[in-house]
Amino acid sequence: MVFYFYAMQKIVAYPLTILYFICFGLTLVFFHPIQWFCFNVFGYQAHKKSVDAMQFSLMRCLNVLGTRFTFNNPHDISSNKPLIIVSNHQSMYDISPIMWYMRKHHVKFVAKKELGKGFPSVSYNLRHGGSVLIDRKNPRQAIPAMMEFGEYIESNNRAAVIFPEGTRSKDGTPRPFKTKGLQILIKKIPSALIVPITVNNSWKTLRYGKFPMGIGIHIKFTVHKPIEIANFTDTTELLQHVENTIVEAIQV
């Protein structure tokens, strides 16, 4: 009976995935010229609002698949301080909810350089919205870029999002954190609050691979208590505390 249910669910997933991809693609194409116009004519604030609207729309596209979102953030986090948001990484669908629900903090990402071109709307925002593109195979490029990014976050009270696992977990099981980038951000954004976030179930959107997508997934985000960097004199201890906080809340 259970096998029959999952077999039928996968069959239904095929047409819904096609519909989702159409909605997803049209959304990216629609917002690309809007972003360009907002950025070049009205500047940063207008561009940010267009990006926020795009993230909301991308989440609505996922509703086509029966995807639901719960973003549990019981903390009153000041928007007058820079943030370092640290999260586990399960799929590309982690990104829009973080950007939407944390939008008052002006969320920026540490992203791999390959995303900086070829993707309508996404690439444009990464290049012009304040995020940083790094070559993970080239420390000579990555380290100075991260340092400059940290200075930008510190001076403008933005929120830097970093996925220390580097690549997404395909089954929800967390990968060991790579902490070099996070160490640079901590050094360059000394006034920041570190905000750990745990993502659950996002990997299930790709449980069958890229096609079809998983349907009826409930993606859950848990925002943990912000951490004052100044409360830790030992960076290694701080990094371990952040990793433990995130990993302990993952439900595999």
N, C-alpha and C positions, 0 to 999 in steps of 0.2 A: 504493500500500500504506500509506504514511504517512497519507494523507488518510483512508483507510478506518479506520485505527486511531483517529485523533482524532475522527472522526465517531461511532464506536461508544463511545468514551470519554465524549463529550458526552451521548449517549443514556442511558448508564448513570448519568450524573451527575444526571439529573432525579429518579428515585425516591430516590436516596441523599440528595439535597439536601432533599427533603421530610422524610425521616426525621431528618436533621440538625436542621432547623428545629423539629421536634417536640421533640427532645431538648434543644435549646438553650432553647426557650421554657419547657419544664417545669423545667429547671434554674434559670432565673431566678425563676420563680414559687415554686419550692420553697424557695430560699434567702432570699427576701425576708422572710418572717416569722421565719425563724431569725436573720437579721441583726438584725431589730428586737428580738427577745427577748434576744439576747446583749448588744446595746448597752445596752438600757434596764434590764436586770436585773443583768448581770455586769460591764458596762463595756468599756473599750477592748480589753483583751487577749482577752477572749472573742469580741468582735466581729471582731478581726483573724483569729482562728483560723477563724471561720465564712467570712470572705472568702477566706482561703487555700484552704479546702476547696472553695469555689465555683470558684476559678480552676483548680484541679486537675480539677474536674468538667467545666468548659467545654472544657478541653483534650481530655478523653476524648470529649466530644461530637464534636469535630473528627475523632477517630479513625474515626468512622462514614464519613467521606469518604475514608478512607485517608491522612489527613494525618499526617505524622510530624514530630517535633521533635528538633533537635539543639541543645543549649545548651552551647557551648564556653567554659568559664570556668576557665582554668588558674591564676587569681590567688587568693591567700588575702587577701581583702579584709576588713579589720577591721570588726566590727559596732559598735565603740565610737567611730566617727567618722561624721559626716553625709556623705552622698554626693549628688552631682549626676549623675544618669544621663542621658546625652545619646545619643539614637538617631535614626537615620533612620526614616521612617514609611511603611509600605507598605500596611497594612490594619489594621482593628480587631483582627485576630488576632495583632498584635504584642504586645498588652497582657497577656493572661493568662499567657503563658510568662515574660515579664519579672517579673510579680508573683509567680509561683510559684517560679521558680528563684532569685530574689533575695529571697525572703520574709523571711529572717533580718534584712534591713536595713529592714523596715517601709516598703515602697514606697508612695509617694504620687504623684499625677499632677497636672500642669497640664492642665486640660481646659476645653473651651469650655462656656459656661454652658448651652447648649441640652441638654447631657447631664445636667443637674441635675434634670430632671423627666421623667416619662413612660416611664422604662425600669425595670421591676422589678429590684430588687437593685442594678443598676448605679448608678442615680441615688441610691439610699439610701446606698451606700458612698461616692460622691463627696461627698455632703453631710455625712456624719457620720464618715467614716474618716480625715480629715486632709488630703484633697486640696484643690485650689483650683479654683474655677470662675471663668473670666474672660470678659468681653465683649471680644472682639478688636477691635470697632469703637468701643469706648469707653475710651480711655486713662485717663480720670478714675477709672474703676472698676478697670481691669486693673492699673495700676501700683501703687496702694496694696495691692491684694489680693495681688499677687506679693511685695511687700515683707513683708507680714505672714506670708505662706506661708514665705518664706525664713527669717524669724525663728523660726518654729515648727520648721522642719527643723533649724536650727542648735542650738536649745535642747534638742531631744529626740533628737538623733542619728538622724534618719530619713533616707530616701532620696527625693529629689525626681526624678521622671522628666519630662523635657521633650523634645518633638519639635520641633526648631527649624525644620523645613520648614513647619510650620503645618498643612498639609493633606497627605494621603497621596499618594505617587507611584503612579500607575495602571499603570505599566509597569516599575517598579523603578528608573527613571532618577531620580537624586536631584535635588530642587529646591534652589535656593540657600537657605542657612540665614538665618533672621531672628533676629538675635542680641539684641534688646532684652531679652526675658524672661530669657535666659541671663545677660546682663550684670547684671541685678538680682539673680539668685540668687547669682552669684559675689560680689557686693558684700555681700549679706546673710548668706552662709554662708562666711565666710573660712576656716574650719577644714576645709572639705569636701575630699574627694577627688572629682575629676571622673572618671567612669567612662564612656568611650565604648563604645557597642554598635552593631555593624552587623547589620542584619536582611537576609536574603536569601530570596527566593522567596515571601514572604508575599503579595505582590501577585497571585500566580498563583491564589490561592483565589478571586479575583474576575475571573479572566481572561475569563469569559463575561458579566460583569456580576453583578448580585445573584442572578440565577437563570438557569440552574443554577450551582452553585458548582464550582470546579475540584476534581478528585479526584486522589488519589495525590500530593499536594504534599509535598515535604520542606522544611519551614521551618527555616532555619539561623540561629542567633544566635552572633555572635563577640564576646566581651567582651575589650576591649583593655586594655592596662596602665593602671591608674589613674594619674591625673595630680595632682600636688601643686600647688595654686593658688599656693602661696608660691614655687614655682620659676620663676614667670613674673612679671616686673615690668611687662610690657606686656600689657594685657588683649586688645588686638587680635591680638597674636601668639598668645596662648593660644587664642583663639576659632578662629583659622585653623588652628592645630595640631589642635584637636579635630575640626573639620570635615574636614580632610584625612585624619585617621586613620580616620574613619568611612567617608568616601566612597571611599577607595582600596580598601577591602575589599568594596565592593558589586559583585556579579556580575550584569551585565545581559545 
